[in-house]
Amino acid sequence: MYNIPIYEKVLYEVGFKTLGLGKHLELTDINSGKELYSIKHIINPLGLAKYEIRQNNQVVADVKRKVKWTGLGTKFKAMLVKNL
């Protein structure tokens, strides 16, 4: 028989939501139900995607996506909106 660790209390929950044209991943406090952090994937009308990092539903950083023309991957660059 294996000993499986059982955690007494879960404090945070990670969830994935789809809202309108965007999707986001969020970290939520279980006790209060308050969204602490989220990474939102937003598609604008031109079909271009961008990401936002939010803390307490305030944008703290914009993440720009840069596709390499060689086809060897994608780079991401975060631009800080305000000091944390």
MMTF fields as JSON, N, C-alpha, C and O atoms, coordinates in Angstrom:
{
  "mmtfVersion": "1.0.0",
  "mmtfProducer": "UNKNOWN",
  "numBonds": 335,
  "numAtoms": 336,
  "numGroups": 84,
  "numChains": 1,
  "numModels": 1,
  "chainsPerModel": [1],
  "groupsPerChain": [84],
  "chainIdList": ["A"],
  "bondAtomList": [4, 2, 8, 6, 12, 10, 16, 14, 20, 18, 24, 22, 28, 26, 32, 30, 36, 34, 40, 38, 44, 42, 48, 46, 52, 50, 56, 54, 60, 58, 64, 62, 68, 66, 72, 70, 76, 74, 80, 78, 84, 82, 88, 86, 92, 90, 96, 94, 100, 98, 104, 102, 108, 106, 112, 110, 116, 114, 120, 118, 124, 122, 128, 126, 132, 130, 136, 134, 140, 138, 144, 142, 148, 146, 152, 150, 156, 154, 160, 158, 164, 162, 168, 166, 172, 170, 176, 174, 180, 178, 184, 182, 188, 186, 192, 190, 196, 194, 200, 198, 204, 202, 208, 206, 212, 210, 216, 214, 220, 218, 224, 222, 228, 226, 232, 230, 236, 234, 240, 238, 244, 242, 248, 246, 252, 250, 256, 254, 260, 258, 264, 262, 268, 266, 272, 270, 276, 274, 280, 278, 284, 282, 288, 286, 292, 290, 296, 294, 300, 298, 304, 302, 308, 306, 312, 310, 316, 314, 320, 318, 324, 322, 328, 326, 332, 330],
  "bondOrderList": [1, 1, 1, 1, 1, 1, 1, 1, 1, 1, 1, 1, 1, 1, 1, 1, 1, 1, 1, 1, 1, 1, 1, 1, 1, 1, 1, 1, 1, 1, 1, 1, 1, 1, 1, 1, 1, 1, 1, 1, 1, 1, 1, 1, 1, 1, 1, 1, 1, 1, 1, 1, 1, 1, 1, 1, 1, 1, 1, 1, 1, 1, 1, 1, 1, 1, 1, 1, 1, 1, 1, 1, 1, 1, 1, 1, 1, 1, 1, 1, 1, 1, 1],
  "groupList": [{"groupName": "MET", "atomNameList": ["N", "CA", "C", "O"], "elementList": ["N", "C", "C", "O"], "formalChargeList": [0, 0, 0, 0], "bondAtomList": [1, 0, 2, 1, 3, 2], "bondOrderList": [1, 1, 2], "singleLetterCode": "M", "chemCompType": "L-PEPTIDE LINKING"}, {"groupName": "TYR", "atomNameList": ["N", "CA", "C", "O"], "elementList": ["N", "C", "C", "O"], "formalChargeList": [0, 0, 0, 0], "bondAtomList": [1, 0, 2, 1, 3, 2], "bondOrderList": [1, 1, 2], "singleLetterCode": "Y", "chemCompType": "L-PEPTIDE LINKING"}, {"groupName": "ASN", "atomNameList": ["N", "CA", "C", "O"], "elementList": ["N", "C", "C", "O"], "formalChargeList": [0, 0, 0, 0], "bondAtomList": [1, 0, 2, 1, 3, 2], "bondOrderList": [1, 1, 2], "singleLetterCode": "N", "chemCompType": "L-PEPTIDE LINKING"}, {"groupName": "ILE", "atomNameList": ["N", "CA", "C", "O"], "elementList": ["N", "C", "C", "O"], "formalChargeList": [0, 0, 0, 0], "bondAtomList": [1, 0, 2, 1, 3, 2], "bondOrderList": [1, 1, 2], "singleLetterCode": "I", "chemCompType": "L-PEPTIDE LINKING"}, {"groupName": "PRO", "atomNameList": ["N", "CA", "C", "O"], "elementList": ["N", "C", "C", "O"], "formalChargeList": [0, 0, 0, 0], "bondAtomList": [1, 0, 2, 1, 3, 2], "bondOrderList": [1, 1, 2], "singleLetterCode": "P", "chemCompType": "L-PEPTIDE LINKING"}, {"groupName": "GLU", "atomNameList": ["N", "CA", "C", "O"], "elementList": ["N", "C", "C", "O"], "formalChargeList": [0, 0, 0, 0], "bondAtomList": [1, 0, 2, 1, 3, 2], "bondOrderList": [1, 1, 2], "singleLetterCode": "E", "chemCompType": "L-PEPTIDE LINKING"}, {"groupName": "LYS", "atomNameList": ["N", "CA", "C", "O"], "elementList": ["N", "C", "C", "O"], "formalChargeList": [0, 0, 0, 0], "bondAtomList": [1, 0, 2, 1, 3, 2], "bondOrderList": [1, 1, 2], "singleLetterCode": "K", "chemCompType": "L-PEPTIDE LINKING"}, {"groupName": "VAL", "atomNameList": ["N", "CA", "C", "O"], "elementList": ["N", "C", "C", "O"], "formalChargeList": [0, 0, 0, 0], "bondAtomList": [1, 0, 2, 1, 3, 2], "bondOrderList": [1, 1, 2], "singleLetterCode": "V", "chemCompType": "L-PEPTIDE LINKING"}, {"groupName": "LEU", "atomNameList": ["N", "CA", "C", "O"], "elementList": ["N", "C", "C", "O"], "formalChargeList": [0, 0, 0, 0], "bondAtomList": [1, 0, 2, 1, 3, 2], "bondOrderList": [1, 1, 2], "singleLetterCode": "L", "chemCompType": "L-PEPTIDE LINKING"}, {"groupName": "GLY", "atomNameList": ["N", "CA", "C", "O"], "elementList": ["N", "C", "C", "O"], "formalChargeList": [0, 0, 0, 0], "bondAtomList": [1, 0, 2, 1, 3, 2], "bondOrderList": [1, 1, 2], "singleLetterCode": "G", "chemCompType": "PEPTIDE LINKING"}, {"groupName": "PHE", "atomNameList": ["N", "CA", "C", "O"], "elementList": ["N", "C", "C", "O"], "formalChargeList": [0, 0, 0, 0], "bondAtomList": [1, 0, 2, 1, 3, 2], "bondOrderList": [1, 1, 2], "singleLetterCode": "F", "chemCompType": "L-PEPTIDE LINKING"}, {"groupName": "THR", "atomNameList": ["N", "CA", "C", "O"], "elementList": ["N", "C", "C", "O"], "formalChargeList": [0, 0, 0, 0], "bondAtomList": [1, 0, 2, 1, 3, 2], "bondOrderList": [1, 1, 2], "singleLetterCode": "T", "chemCompType": "L-PEPTIDE LINKING"}, {"groupName": "HIS", "atomNameList": ["N", "CA", "C", "O"], "elementList": ["N", "C", "C", "O"], "formalChargeList": [0, 0, 0, 0], "bondAtomList": [1, 0, 2, 1, 3, 2], "bondOrderList": [1, 1, 2], "singleLetterCode": "H", "chemCompType": "L-PEPTIDE LINKING"}, {"groupName": "ASP", "atomNameList": ["N", "CA", "C", "O"], "elementList": ["N", "C", "C", "O"], "formalChargeList": [0, 0, 0, 0], "bondAtomList": [1, 0, 2, 1, 3, 2], "bondOrderList": [1, 1, 2], "singleLetterCode": "D", "chemCompType": "L-PEPTIDE LINKING"}, {"groupName": "SER", "atomNameList": ["N", "CA", "C", "O"], "elementList": ["N", "C", "C", "O"], "formalChargeList": [0, 0, 0, 0], "bondAtomList": [1, 0, 2, 1, 3, 2], "bondOrderList": [1, 1, 2], "singleLetterCode": "S", "chemCompType": "L-PEPTIDE LINKING"}, {"groupName": "ALA", "atomNameList": ["N", "CA", "C", "O"], "elementList": ["N", "C", "C", "O"], "formalChargeList": [0, 0, 0, 0], "bondAtomList": [1, 0, 2, 1, 3, 2], "bondOrderList": [1, 1, 2], "singleLetterCode": "A", "chemCompType": "L-PEPTIDE LINKING"}, {"groupName": "ARG", "atomNameList": ["N", "CA", "C", "O"], "elementList": ["N", "C", "C", "O"], "formalChargeList": [0, 0, 0, 0], "bondAtomList": [1, 0, 2, 1, 3, 2], "bondOrderList": [1, 1, 2], "singleLetterCode": "R", "chemCompType": "L-PEPTIDE LINKING"}, {"groupName": "GLN", "atomNameList": ["N", "CA", "C", "O"], "elementList": ["N", "C", "C", "O"], "formalChargeList": [0, 0, 0, 0], "bondAtomList": [1, 0, 2, 1, 3, 2], "bondOrderList": [1, 1, 2], "singleLetterCode": "Q", "chemCompType": "L-PEPTIDE LINKING"}, {"groupName": "TRP", "atomNameList": ["N", "CA", "C", "O"], "elementList": ["N", "C", "C", "O"], "formalChargeList": [0, 0, 0, 0], "bondAtomList": [1, 0, 2, 1, 3, 2], "bondOrderList": [1, 1, 2], "singleLetterCode": "W", "chemCompType": "L-PEPTIDE LINKING"}],
  "groupTypeList": [0, 1, 2, 3, 4, 3, 1, 5, 6, 7, 8, 1, 5, 7, 9, 10, 6, 11, 8, 9, 8, 9, 6, 12, 8, 5, 8, 11, 13, 3, 2, 14, 9, 6, 5, 8, 1, 14, 3, 6, 12, 3, 3, 2, 4, 8, 9, 8, 15, 6, 1, 5, 3, 16, 17, 2, 2, 17, 7, 7, 15, 13, 7, 6, 16, 6, 7, 6, 18, 11, 9, 8, 9, 11, 6, 10, 6, 15, 0, 8, 7, 6, 2, 8],
  "groupIdList": [1, 2, 3, 4, 5, 6, 7, 8, 9, 10, 11, 12, 13, 14, 15, 16, 17, 18, 19, 20, 21, 22, 23, 24, 25, 26, 27, 28, 29, 30, 31, 32, 33, 34, 35, 36, 37, 38, 39, 40, 41, 42, 43, 44, 45, 46, 47, 48, 49, 50, 51, 52, 53, 54, 55, 56, 57, 58, 59, 60, 61, 62, 63, 64, 65, 66, 67, 68, 69, 70, 71, 72, 73, 74, 75, 76, 77, 78, 79, 80, 81, 82, 83, 84],
  "secStructList": [7, 7, 7, 7, 7, 7, 7, 1, 7, 7, 7, 3, 3, 3, 3, 3, 3, 3, 3, 6, 6, 3, 3, 3, 3, 3, 3, 3, 3, 6, 6, 6, 7, 7, 3, 3, 3, 3, 3, 3, 3, 3, 3, 7, 6, 6, 1, 7, 3, 3, 3, 3, 3, 3, 3, 6, 6, 3, 3, 3, 3, 3, 3, 3, 3, 3, 3, 7, 6, 6, 1, 1, 7, 3, 3, 3, 3, 3, 3, 3, 7, 1, 7, 7],
  "xCoordList": [0.837, 0.0, 0.89, 1.922, 0.487, 1.24, 0.67, -0.54, 1.559, 1.119, 0.912, 1.856, -0.29, -0.614, -0.814, -1.68, -0.022, -0.194, -1.552, -1.979, -2.2, -3.489, -3.291, -2.835, -3.633, -3.489, -4.757, -5.865, -4.586, -5.729, -6.576, -7.805, -5.931, -6.677, -6.178, -4.974, -7.077, -6.733, -6.991, -8.097, -5.961, -6.1, -6.43, -7.181, -5.868, -6.041, -6.524, -6.279, -7.203, -7.712, -7.28, -7.34, -6.85, -6.501, -7.603, -7.946, -8.155, -9.244, -9.049, -8.29, -9.728, -9.649, -11.045, -11.973, -11.214, -12.525, -12.473, -11.418, -13.602, -13.754, -14.796, -15.93, -14.406, -15.317, -15.301, -14.265, -16.4, -16.465, -15.437, -15.391, -14.605, -13.557, -12.266, -11.343, -12.188, -10.942, -11.065, -12.164, -9.924, -9.848, -8.873, -7.951, -9.062, -8.064, -7.912, -8.824, -6.721, -6.355, -6.314, -5.702, -6.953, -7.002, -6.612, -6.807, -6.055, -5.733, -6.697, -6.713, -7.505, -8.569, -8.359, -7.955, -8.636, -8.632, -9.912, -11.009, -9.782, -10.942, -11.883, -13.101, -11.329, -12.162, -13.013, -14.199, -12.43, -13.176, -13.774, -14.68, -13.276, -13.739, -13.18, -13.622, -12.214, -11.63, -10.543, -9.679, -10.604, -9.578, -8.331, -8.375, -7.217, -5.976, -5.154, -4.754, -4.905, -4.133, -4.835, -5.52, -4.661, -5.164, -4.293, -3.702, -4.232, -3.565, -4.659, -5.235, -4.936, -6.037, -5.509, -4.584, -6.105, -5.79, -6.891, -8.049, -6.542, -7.527, -7.288, -6.161, -8.363, -8.282, -8.992, -10.151, -8.294, -8.931, -9.642, -9.483, -10.426, -11.189, -10.338, -10.848, -9.052, -8.18, -7.658, -6.96, -7.996, -7.544, -6.191, -5.648, -5.632, -4.342, -4.56, -5.488, -3.714, -3.878, -2.872, -1.755, -3.289, -2.367, -2.762, -3.847, -1.888, -2.124, -2.006, -1.228, -2.772, -2.679, -2.495, -3.124, -1.626, -1.49, -2.203, -1.9, -3.151, -3.962, -3.782, -3.635, -3.8, -3.782, -4.961, -5.076, -5.84, -7.057, -7.856, -8.353, -7.975, -8.728, -8.186, -8.928, -6.918, -6.238, -5.099, -4.365, -4.948, -3.869, -2.534, -2.337, -1.617, -0.289, 0.789, 1.874, 0.502, 1.477, 0.769, -0.19, 1.255, 0.806, 1.887, 3.077, 1.478, 2.43, 2.246, 1.16, 3.301, 3.269, 3.847, 4.803, 3.274, 3.746, 4.472, 3.967, 5.645, 6.442, 6.762, 7.454, 6.265, 6.494, 7.777, 7.984, 8.631, 9.874, 9.556, 8.84, 10.083, 9.796, 10.477, 10.13, 11.442, 12.107, 11.254, 11.572, 10.172, 9.292, 9.806, 9.348, 10.757, 11.364, 10.763, 11.371, 9.605, 8.976, 8.427, 8.381, 8.019, 7.394, 8.088, 8.444, 8.285, 8.853, 7.758, 6.863, 7.821, 6.879, 7.648, 8.732, 7.092, 7.743, 6.692, 5.67, 6.931, 5.976, 6.387, 7.553, 5.436, 5.655, 4.919, 3.694, 5.653, 5.057, 4.237, 4.726, 2.993, 2.111, 2.263, 2.286, 2.366, 2.572, 3.459, 3.596, 4.057, 4.896, 4.024, 2.975, 4.459, 3.675, 3.883, 3.304],
  "yCoordList": [-1.169, 0.0, 1.243, 1.281, 2.233, 3.474, 4.518, 4.597, 5.311, 6.441, 7.631, 8.098, 8.116, 9.265, 10.47, 10.452, 11.519, 12.69, 13.351, 13.548, 13.68, 14.372, 15.769, 15.927, 16.763, 18.136, 18.552, 18.291, 19.196, 19.558, 20.655, 20.606, 21.639, 22.8, 23.281, 23.441, 23.508, 24.084, 25.583, 26.008, 26.385, 27.83, 28.527, 29.503, 28.029, 28.692, 27.702, 26.5, 28.218, 27.403, 28.045, 29.266, 27.233, 27.728, 27.282, 26.101, 28.231, 27.904, 28.541, 29.501, 28.013, 28.514, 28.914, 28.111, 30.15, 30.652, 31.177, 31.587, 31.161, 31.784, 32.878, 32.62, 34.101, 35.242, 35.976, 36.524, 36.005, 36.704, 36.153, 34.95, 37.047, 36.626, 36.238, 35.733, 36.466, 36.188, 35.015, 34.61, 34.485, 33.4, 33.833, 34.602, 33.35, 33.661, 32.573, 31.794, 32.557, 31.636, 32.461, 33.529, 31.99, 32.805, 32.011, 30.798, 32.729, 32.179, 32.823, 34.045, 31.999, 32.495, 32.013, 30.872, 32.891, 32.523, 31.741, 32.243, 30.521, 29.657, 30.258, 30.238, 30.789, 31.277, 32.472, 32.514, 33.442, 34.665, 34.631, 35.408, 33.738, 33.698, 34.835, 35.047, 35.567, 36.729, 36.295, 35.48, 36.853, 36.584, 37.377, 38.606, 36.687, 37.353, 37.756, 38.913, 36.812, 37.066, 36.403, 35.394, 36.973, 36.316, 36.689, 37.767, 35.776, 36.027, 35.935, 34.87, 37.06, 37.109, 37.122, 37.865, 36.298, 36.211, 36.965, 36.545, 38.064, 38.944, 38.991, 39.18, 38.816, 38.895, 40.169, 40.389, 41.011, 42.237, 41.964, 40.88, 42.925, 42.698, 42.341, 41.745, 42.696, 42.365, 40.931, 40.472, 40.236, 38.86, 38.733, 37.632, 39.852, 39.817, 39.553, 40.092, 38.733, 38.369, 39.113, 39.404, 39.414, 39.945, 39.358, 38.795, 39.493, 38.959, 40.086, 41.021, 40.001, 40.943, 40.15, 39.111, 40.653, 40.074, 41.033, 42.225, 40.51, 41.336, 40.894, 39.709, 41.885, 41.636, 42.383, 43.595, 41.685, 42.281, 43.026, 44.126, 42.426, 42.95, 44.276, 45.027, 44.577, 45.75, 45.253, 44.343, 45.834, 45.427, 45.881, 47.068, 44.932, 45.267, 45.101, 45.668, 44.324, 44.157, 43.725, 42.954, 44.234, 43.783, 42.868, 43.15, 41.791, 40.84, 40.845, 40.558, 41.17, 41.193, 39.896, 39.359, 39.401, 38.161, 38.5, 39.264, 37.941, 38.194, 36.851, 36.022, 36.642, 35.383, 35.503, 36.482, 34.505, 34.494, 34.069, 33.092, 34.792, 34.502, 33.234, 32.711, 32.729, 31.488, 30.27, 29.153, 30.49, 29.387, 28.559, 27.438, 29.107, 28.35, 28.67, 28.352, 29.281, 29.525, 30.921, 31.706, 31.202, 32.473, 33.046, 32.311, 34.373, 35.066, 35.869, 36.384, 35.98, 36.8, 37.863, 37.597, 39.075, 40.171, 40.871, 41.317, 40.971, 41.619, 43.067, 43.354, 43.969, 45.394, 45.746, 45.641, 46.16, 46.487, 47.758, 48.777, 47.704, 48.86, 49.694, 50.922, 49.046, 49.765, 48.928, 47.721, 49.566, 48.829, 47.991, 48.444, 46.77, 45.87, 46.189, 45.535],
  "zCoordList": [0.0, 0.0, 0.0, 0.671, -0.743, -0.851, 0.095, 0.307, 0.654, 1.467, 0.551, -0.087, 0.481, -0.361, 0.543, 1.418, 0.342, 1.212, 0.979, -0.158, 2.056, 1.978, 2.549, 3.682, 1.772, 2.21, 2.932, 2.465, 4.067, 4.894, 4.282, 4.346, 3.693, 3.251, 1.895, 1.698, 0.98, -0.314, -0.212, 0.123, -0.506, -0.364, -1.668, -1.681, -2.777, -4.059, -5.103, -5.003, -6.09, -7.181, -8.495, -8.641, -9.441, -10.77, -11.715, -11.769, -12.457, -13.366, -14.722, -14.863, -15.718, -17.085, -17.515, -17.421, -17.988, -18.392, -19.82, -20.303, -20.481, -21.788, -21.651, -21.249, -21.987, -21.914, -23.246, -23.622, -23.962, -25.247, -26.213, -26.467, -26.755, -27.686, -26.98, -27.619, -25.679, -24.965, -24.013, -23.633, -23.64, -22.67, -21.598, -21.872, -20.38, -19.38, -18.335, -18.063, -17.765, -16.706, -15.436, -15.418, -14.367, -13.16, -11.925, -11.853, -10.956, -9.648, -8.666, -8.514, -7.996, -7.131, -5.703, -5.477, -4.737, -3.326, -3.048, -3.29, -2.545, -2.31, -1.266, -1.445, -0.184, 0.92, 0.538, 0.864, -0.145, -0.477, -1.881, -2.183, -2.745, -4.132, -4.971, -6.1, -4.432, -5.107, -6.09, -5.764, -7.294, -8.302, -7.937, -7.875, -7.694, -7.305, -8.524, -8.652, -9.409, -10.623, -11.794, -11.629, -12.974, -14.173, -15.358, -15.409, -16.303, -17.58, -18.628, -18.852, -19.267, -20.223, -21.651, -21.982, -22.478, -23.902, -24.629, -24.611, -25.26, -25.878, -27.38, -27.837, -28.141, -29.603, -30.034, -29.683, -30.797, -31.275, -32.604, -33.166, -33.121, -34.357, -35.582, -36.531, -35.574, -36.703, -36.628, -37.532, -35.562, -35.408, -34.741, -34.647, -34.272, -33.592, -32.108, -31.505, -31.529, -30.121, -29.255, -29.682, -28.036, -27.042, -25.695, -25.54, -24.746, -23.414, -22.405, -22.598, -21.337, -20.23, -18.95, -18.751, -18.086, -16.755, -15.809, -15.781, -15.036, -14.144, -12.698, -12.399, -11.812, -10.375, -9.784, -9.967, -9.078, -8.509, -9.572, -9.33, -10.735, -11.884, -12.42, -13.053, -12.181, -12.729, -13.622, -13.236, -14.796, -15.71, -15.124, -14.867, -14.914, -14.405, -15.474, -15.348, -16.531, -17.613, -18.884, -18.848, -20.008, -21.322, -21.875, -21.74, -22.486, -23.058, -24.564, -25.068, -25.273, -26.735, -27.264, -26.705, -28.328, -28.942, -30.226, -31.049, -30.398, -31.59, -32.237, -31.647, -33.434, -34.144, -34.95, -35.666, -34.828, -35.597, -37.023, -37.24, -37.98, -39.388, -39.867, -40.926, -39.106, -39.5, -39.175, -39.584, -38.439, -38.074, -36.913, -36.693, -36.17, -35.075, -33.708, -32.686, -33.666, -32.367, -32.219, -33.166, -31.019, -30.677, -29.458, -28.538, -29.448, -28.302, -27.63, -28.3, -26.323, -25.58, -24.824, -24.304, -24.758, -24.062, -23.21, -23.731, -21.909, -21.006, -20.788, -20.516, -20.906, -20.664, -19.376, -19.314, -18.353, -17.065, -17.174, -17.662, -16.722, -16.773, -15.514, -15.587, -14.356, -13.106, -12.207, -12.406, -11.22, -10.276, -9.361, -8.903, -9.096, -8.231, -6.79, -5.923]
}
